[in-house]
Amino acid sequence: MKRKQRSDKELPLIPDKLYFTISEVSYLCAVKAYVLRYWEQEFSQLKPVKRRGNRRYYQQRDVLLVRQIKKLLYEDGFTIEGARAQLSNAPEALSQSIKVDVTVKKMIAELESVLQNLQAEMEITH
């Protein structure tokens, strides 16, 4: 039985931090670590920083790129070759689309938090 992939709508928010381990990126993008390592070979744009022991550290832009690649391959139906061409043809447009989506998700989460705080205050005062 095939496991259902999480869509971009269900992916967790990307925390505000400088570096992410491969396991964190795997979780944030709902992609296995071996797939990330394979994509590093196939997509020249995906270059995590490698530190001692060959440990990979991804930056925020890498996480966004992985989400772009995943969308192109799994949702839009591109082949590796096609996704590679898409990324090199219009990297700014695709990147901007993903960044806007992440920003909107963060704003929604913050607004939901504010709403919960306001509701809690209303319950206290009444």
PEQUIHU-V314331 format. One line per field, one symbol per residue. ss: DSSP state (A for helix, B for strand, O for the rest). burial: + if it has 9 or more other ideal C-beta (glycine too) atoms within 8 Angstrom, else -. A space follows every 10 residues. Layout:
BEGIN
ss: ???
burial: ???
END
This chain:
BEGIN
ss: OOOOOOOAAA OOOOOOOOOB OAAAAAAAAO OOAAAAAAAA AAOOOOOOBB BAAABBBBOA AAAAAAAAAA AAAAAOOOOA AAAAAAAAAO AAAAAAAAAA AAAAAAAAAA AAAAAAAAAA AAAAAO
burial: -------+-- +--+-----+ ++-+++-+++ +----++-++ --+--+-++- -----+++++ -+++++++++ +++-+--+-- -+++-++--- +--++--++- ++--++--+- ---------- ------
END
